[in-house]
Amino acid sequence: MTDNNYVSTEQLRTAAIEVLRRNDLGTMTSAAPDLYPHMWSWDAAFVAIGLARVDVPRAITELRTLLDAQWSTGMIPHIVFSDNDTGYFPGFDRWGTAGAKARPAGIKSSGICQPPVHAIALRHILDRGRENGGADQAAAEQFLRESFDGWLAWHRWLADVRDPGRVGLIEIHHGWESGFDNSPRWDGPYAAIQPGQLDPFTRRDILHVADVSERPDDAEYAKYLWLVQQMASVGFDDKAVQDIVDFRVRDVFFSGIMAASTWVLADLADEIGRPEAAELREVAKRFRDGVDSTVSPETGLARDYDVLADQWIATDTVSGFAPLVAGGDPRLLAHQREILQGSDWMGFPGLRFALPPSTSPASAAFRARTYWRGPVWPFLNLLLGWACARDGQDDLYETLRSESLQQLNDLAFGEYYEPFTAEPLGSLAQAWTAAAALEWLGSPQTSDTTPSPAQAENR
């Protein structure tokens, strides 16, 4: 492996802060300036983690804005639309959520969700506030108390509505809900979908990448829109969607995040004397057990489950490491770490950096430049690193941290990276990539005069 040209810690921190400053829309951060001009749910959580390292009040604002978009059911939508760009597709009008009864009035959003990383972000904000003390600590602790009921409703909705069989696995109704949009995980379920009549559409995502092969093709995209159209036809009503939608998959990685984040929320509940801590730990255990139950005895990787086809989905994708995120059985986690660092993943020959690609290069489904079919995603490595730190796996944490910081030395803050050349791909100046860099770097020391986003704005 070869390092990128060296940049100093201060240069990397300053460049990352500048990305967040440029993407700052005031009360929300656009995921990227061109391709993604709105707020995405799990992006916002990672953005808040990074912001908390330099500007605790602004990190609080990020999560508060997202929570303001929460539906009356408890769902937090995966997109909150800003007013700064009307050209994004599919926009609010195409989503068909205008008439959804549960959507809060005056806030434009999509009708599906994404993984619940938010309690983990809330924990980071609280920790950074307490490290800083004073007004930051007071603001973070107040935000925890005032927002807790919203996060509780979100986790209850997921536990009740999206795990109807109480099997400890979250059911998703669109590949977009997973965050792994076009992963090989979804090839089987999508192959069974035959879209009906669709309104004409013009994609904009392919206008913002140099190589259209990095993005899903038009046939895939038509299926994505068909599922949106199906859900809109029943007003995004939870029960009605489950009855009619052509995509029903138990998502093991989403479920791993659910287990981890619910456990964190239980700890936060204890800190403020909320009685729901015991309930939340029961839910977290249910999802840990559910994730563990999916592990293939042949590969050691966790699997998704196609509800409509009534079969397991076994793929060599990074989602197979869901138990590492969920936490739990020490023997299972030790085996998973061995696989992760082995020759099919972080140790695959020729990788520029020892970081797990989204699909194993040893898999026939691997595509080095195509979205979730091969590239390395910086935010995901941060999540794996967080889980390692939680579980006391300092060596693996330090490897992920060191390799990630070397990858991000290019200062491009790519959406994802080609695993062998480290070329930044997708949209550049990606907010959650910059946030990952800030979290890996840690809080600036007293001697480090790198400005916060708010300070930089005023220079």
C-alpha positions in Angstrom: 0.0 0.0 0.0 1.1 3.5 -0.8 0.3 6.6 1.2 -1.4 9.6 -0.5 0.7 12.8 -0.5 1.0 13.8 3.2 -1.2 16.6 4.5 -1.0 17.8 8.1 -3.7 17.1 10.6 -4.6 20.8 10.6 -4.9 20.8 6.8 -7.2 17.8 6.8 -9.3 19.2 9.6 -9.6 22.7 7.9 -10.6 21.1 4.6 -13.2 18.9 6.2 -14.7 21.9 8.1 -14.8 23.8 4.8 -16.8 21.1 3.2 -19.4 21.2 6.0 -19.4 25.0 5.8 -20.1 25.0 2.1 -22.8 22.4 2.4 -24.5 24.2 5.4 -28.0 25.4 4.5 -28.5 27.0 7.9 -30.5 24.4 9.8 -29.5 21.4 7.7 -26.5 20.2 5.8 -26.9 19.1 2.2 -25.4 15.7 1.7 -23.4 17.1 -1.3 -23.5 20.4 -3.1 -24.7 19.1 -6.5 -25.9 15.6 -6.5 -27.6 15.6 -3.1 -28.9 19.1 -2.3 -31.1 18.0 0.6 -30.9 16.3 4.0 -30.6 12.6 4.2 -31.5 10.8 7.5 -28.5 8.7 8.2 -26.2 11.2 6.5 -27.4 13.8 9.0 -26.4 11.5 11.9 -22.9 11.1 10.7 -22.7 14.8 9.9 -23.7 15.6 13.4 -21.0 13.3 14.7 -18.4 15.3 12.8 -19.9 18.7 13.6 -19.8 17.8 17.3 -16.1 17.8 17.2 -16.0 21.5 16.2 -19.4 23.1 16.9 -21.7 21.3 19.4 -24.7 23.8 18.9 -24.6 23.3 15.2 -24.6 19.5 15.6 -27.6 19.8 17.8 -29.4 21.9 15.2 -28.7 19.2 12.6 -30.5 16.5 14.6 -33.2 18.9 15.7 -34.0 19.7 12.1 -34.2 16.0 11.2 -36.4 15.3 14.2 -38.8 18.1 13.3 -39.6 16.1 10.1 -40.6 13.0 12.1 -44.0 11.6 11.1 -46.8 11.2 13.6 -46.3 7.5 13.4 -42.7 7.9 14.7 -41.0 7.3 11.4 -38.1 9.6 10.5 -38.1 10.1 6.7 -35.0 9.4 4.7 -35.1 12.7 2.9 -36.0 16.1 4.2 -36.2 18.5 1.2 -34.6 21.9 1.3 -35.7 24.9 -0.8 -32.3 25.4 -2.3 -32.7 23.2 -5.4 -35.8 22.1 -7.2 -34.0 20.0 -9.8 -33.2 16.9 -7.7 -35.0 13.8 -8.8 -37.1 12.2 -7.4 -38.2 15.4 -5.7 -41.0 16.0 -3.3 -43.7 16.0 -6.0 -42.6 12.7 -7.4 -42.6 11.1 -3.9 -46.3 11.7 -3.6 -46.2 12.3 0.1 -48.1 15.6 0.0 -51.3 13.8 1.0 -49.7 11.4 3.5 -51.7 11.9 6.8 -48.7 11.2 9.1 -46.3 13.7 7.5 -46.0 16.9 9.5 -47.5 19.9 7.8 -45.1 22.4 6.2 -42.2 20.0 6.0 -41.5 18.3 2.7 -40.1 14.7 3.0 -40.0 11.3 1.4 -42.1 8.5 2.7 -39.5 5.9 3.6 -36.8 5.6 6.2 -33.1 4.8 6.7 -31.0 3.1 9.4 -31.4 4.6 12.9 -27.8 5.8 13.6 -29.2 8.9 15.4 -28.9 7.7 19.0 -25.2 7.0 18.4 -24.9 10.6 17.1 -26.7 11.9 20.1 -24.3 10.1 22.3 -21.4 11.7 20.5 -22.9 15.2 20.9 -23.4 14.6 24.6 -19.9 13.4 25.1 -18.4 16.3 23.2 -20.5 18.7 25.1 -19.3 17.3 28.4 -15.7 17.4 27.2 -16.1 21.1 26.4 -18.1 21.9 29.5 -20.0 25.2 30.0 -22.6 26.2 27.4 -21.9 23.2 25.2 -22.5 20.8 28.0 -25.7 22.5 29.1 -27.0 22.6 25.5 -26.2 18.9 24.8 -27.8 17.8 28.0 -30.9 19.9 27.4 -31.2 18.6 23.9 -31.1 15.0 25.1 -33.9 15.6 27.6 -36.1 17.5 25.1 -35.6 15.2 22.2 -35.7 11.9 23.9 -39.4 11.2 23.3 -38.9 11.7 19.6 -36.0 9.1 19.4 -38.0 6.8 21.6 -41.0 7.0 19.2 -38.7 6.3 16.2 -37.3 3.2 17.8 -40.7 2.0 18.9 -42.0 2.5 15.4 -39.2 0.4 13.9 -39.6 -2.3 16.6 -43.3 -2.6 16.2 -44.1 -1.7 12.5 -41.0 -3.0 10.8 -40.6 -6.2 12.8 -44.1 -7.5 12.6 -43.0 -11.1 13.3 -40.9 -10.1 16.3 -37.9 -11.9 14.8 -35.4 -9.2 15.6 -34.9 -8.1 11.9 -36.1 -4.9 10.3 -38.2 -5.3 7.2 -37.5 -2.7 4.5 -39.7 -1.9 1.5 -37.2 -0.3 -0.8 -33.5 -0.8 -1.4 -33.1 2.9 -0.6 -34.2 2.3 2.9 -31.1 0.2 3.5 -28.8 2.9 2.3 -27.1 0.3 0.2 -29.1 1.3 -2.8 -28.0 -1.0 -5.6 -26.0 -3.6 -3.6 -25.9 -7.2 -4.9 -27.9 -7.9 -1.8 -31.0 -6.7 -3.6 -30.4 -8.4 -7.0 -32.8 -11.3 -6.3 -35.7 -9.2 -4.9 -35.4 -6.6 -7.7 -35.2 -9.3 -10.4 -38.7 -10.4 -9.4 -40.2 -6.9 -9.8 -42.0 -6.1 -13.0 -42.8 -2.4 -13.0 -46.3 -1.3 -14.1 -47.0 2.0 -15.9 -44.6 4.7 -14.8 -44.8 8.4 -15.4 -41.9 9.6 -17.6 -38.8 10.6 -15.7 -35.4 12.2 -16.4 -32.6 11.2 -14.0 -30.3 13.9 -12.6 -27.9 11.7 -10.7 -25.9 10.7 -13.8 -25.3 14.4 -14.6 -23.0 14.7 -11.6 -20.6 11.9 -12.2 -17.9 11.5 -14.7 -18.7 7.9 -15.5 -22.4 6.8 -15.6 -21.3 3.2 -14.9 -20.7 4.3 -11.3 -24.5 4.7 -10.9 -27.5 2.2 -11.1 -28.7 1.8 -14.7 -32.1 2.9 -16.0 -33.8 -0.5 -15.7 -32.8 -0.5 -12.0 -34.0 3.0 -11.5 -37.4 2.2 -13.0 -37.9 -0.4 -10.3 -36.9 2.1 -7.7 -39.6 4.5 -8.9 -42.2 1.7 -9.2 -41.9 0.9 -5.5 -42.3 4.6 -4.7 -45.4 4.7 -6.8 -46.8 1.7 -5.1 -46.3 3.2 -1.7 -47.7 6.5 -2.7 -50.8 4.8 -4.1 -51.8 3.9 -0.5 -50.7 7.2 1.1 -47.6 5.5 2.7 -49.9 3.9 5.2 -47.8 1.3 7.1 -50.1 -1.7 7.0 -51.3 -1.0 3.4 -47.7 -0.7 2.1 -46.8 -4.0 3.6 -49.8 -5.6 1.9 -49.1 -4.3 -1.6 -45.4 -3.5 -2.1 -43.2 -5.7 -4.3 -40.1 -5.5 -2.1 -40.1 -6.9 1.4 -36.7 -7.9 2.8 -35.4 -8.3 6.3 -32.3 -6.2 6.2 -29.6 -7.6 8.5 -27.3 -4.5 8.5 -30.2 -2.1 9.2 -31.1 -4.5 12.1 -27.5 -4.5 13.4 -27.6 -0.7 13.6 -31.0 -1.0 15.3 -29.5 -3.2 17.9 -26.5 -1.0 18.5 -28.4 2.3 18.5 -31.2 1.0 20.7 -28.7 -0.1 23.3 -27.1 3.4 23.2 -30.5 5.0 23.6 -31.1 2.8 26.7 -27.9 4.1 28.2 -29.0 7.6 27.5 -32.4 6.9 29.1 -30.7 5.7 32.3 -28.6 9.0 32.4 -31.8 11.1 32.5 -33.8 8.8 34.7 -36.2 7.6 32.0 -38.0 4.3 32.9 -38.0 3.1 29.2 -34.3 2.0 29.5 -35.3 -1.6 30.4 -37.8 -1.7 27.4 -35.1 -0.5 25.1 -32.6 -3.1 26.3 -35.1 -5.8 25.6 -35.5 -4.5 22.1 -31.8 -4.2 21.6 -31.3 -7.8 22.7 -34.1 -9.0 20.4 -32.3 -7.4 17.4 -28.9 -8.7 18.5 -30.3 -12.2 18.6 -32.1 -11.6 15.3 -28.9 -10.5 13.6 -26.9 -13.5 15.0 -29.6 -15.9 13.8 -28.9 -15.0 10.2 -25.2 -15.9 10.2 -24.4 -18.5 7.5 -22.5 -21.5 8.9 -20.7 -21.8 5.6 -19.4 -18.3 5.2 -19.6 -16.8 8.7 -21.4 -13.7 7.2 -24.8 -12.5 8.2 -27.6 -12.7 5.6 -30.7 -10.8 4.6 -34.1 -12.6 4.1 -36.4 -12.1 1.2 -39.9 -12.3 2.7 -41.8 -12.6 -0.6 -39.5 -15.3 -2.0 -39.3 -17.0 1.5 -35.5 -17.5 1.2 -32.2 -16.3 2.5 -30.1 -13.8 0.6 -26.4 -14.8 0.9 -24.0 -12.2 -0.6 -20.4 -11.4 0.0 -21.1 -7.8 0.9 -20.0 -5.7 3.9 -23.5 -6.1 5.3 -22.4 -9.6 6.3 -20.6 -7.9 9.2 -23.8 -6.7 10.8 -23.0 -8.7 14.0 -19.9 -6.5 14.5 -22.1 -3.4 14.6 -24.8 -5.0 16.7 -22.4 -6.3 19.3 -23.1 -9.4 21.4 -21.6 -12.9 21.3 -17.8 -12.6 21.8 -17.0 -15.8 19.9 -19.1 -14.8 16.9 -17.6 -11.3 16.9 -14.0 -12.7 17.1 -14.8 -14.9 14.0 -16.2 -11.9 12.2 -13.2 -9.8 12.9 -11.0 -12.6 11.6 -13.0 -12.7 8.3 -13.0 -8.9 8.0 -9.2 -8.7 8.2 -8.7 -11.8 6.0 -7.8 -12.2 2.4 -11.3 -11.6 0.9 -11.7 -8.3 2.6 -9.2 -5.9 4.2 -6.3 -8.2 3.3 -7.3 -8.6 -0.3 -4.2 -8.3 -2.6 -3.7 -5.0 -4.2 -6.0 -2.8 -2.1 -4.6 0.7 -1.9 -5.7 0.9 1.8 -6.7 -1.9 4.2 -10.3 -0.9 4.2 -13.3 -3.2 3.4 -14.9 -2.7 0.0 -18.7 -2.7 -0.1 -18.6 -6.0 -1.9 -15.8 -8.5 -1.5 -13.3 -8.3 -4.5 -13.4 -12.1 -4.3 -17.1 -12.1 -5.3 -18.3 -12.4 -8.9 -20.7 -9.5 -8.1 -17.8 -7.1 -7.4 -17.6 -4.0 -9.5 -14.8 -1.7 -8.4 -16.4 1.6 -9.5 -20.1 1.0 -9.1 -21.7 2.5 -6.1 -22.5 -0.2 -3.5 -21.1 -3.0 -5.7 -17.4 -2.6 -4.8 -16.2 0.9 -3.7 -15.1 1.7 -0.2 -17.4 4.0 1.8 -15.6 6.2 4.4 -18.6 6.7 6.7 -19.1 3.0 6.9 -15.6 2.4 8.1 -16.2 5.0 10.8 -19.2 3.0 12.0 -17.2 -0.2 12.1 -14.5 1.7 14.0 -17.0 3.0 16.5 -18.2 -0.6 17.1 -14.5 -1.7 17.6 -13.9 1.0 20.1 -17.1 0.1 22.0 -16.0 -3.5 22.2 -12.4 -2.8 23.2 -10.9 -3.9 19.9 -8.2 -1.2 19.9 -5.9 -2.8 17.3 -8.7 -3.0 14.6 -9.9 0.4 15.5 -6.4 1.9 15.0 -6.1 0.1 11.6 -9.4 1.5 10.4 -8.5 4.9 11.7 -5.0 5.1 10.2 -6.0 3.7 6.8 -9.1 5.9 6.6 -7.1 9.1 7.4 -4.6 8.1 4.7 -7.4 7.6 2.2 -8.9 11.0 3.1 -5.6 12.8 2.6 -6.6 13.5 -1.0 -9.0 16.2 0.5 -11.6 15.3 -2.2 -14.0 13.9 0.4 -15.5 11.5 -2.2 -18.8 9.8 -1.7 -17.0 6.5 -2.2 -13.5 5.3 -3.4 -12.2 2.8 -5.9 -10.5 0.2 -3.7 -7.4 -0.4 -5.7 -6.5 3.1 -7.0 -8.2 5.1 -4.2 -9.8 7.4 -6.8 -12.7 9.4 -5.3 -15.9 8.5 -7.0 -19.5 9.6 -7.0 -20.1 13.1 -5.7 -17.2 15.0 -4.2 -17.3 17.3 -1.1 -19.6 14.7 0.5 -20.7 16.0 3.9 -20.6 12.7 5.8 -17.1 11.9 4.4 -15.9 15.2 5.8 -17.6 14.4 9.1 -15.9 11.0 9.2 -12.5 12.7 8.8 -13.3 15.1 11.7 -14.3 12.2 14.0 -11.3 10.2 13.1 -9.1 13.2 13.9 -10.7 13.8 17.2 -11.3 17.2 18.9 -8.7 19.9 18.2 -6.2 20.6 20.9 -6.0 24.0 22.5 -3.1 24.9 20.2 -5.0 24.0 17.1 -6.7 27.1 15.8 -8.8 25.4 13.1 -12.1 27.4 12.9 -15.5 25.9 13.5 -18.0 26.1 10.6 -19.6 29.1 12.2 -16.2 30.8 12.8 -15.1 30.0 9.2 -18.2 31.6 7.9 -17.5 34.9 9.6 -13.8 35.2 8.4 
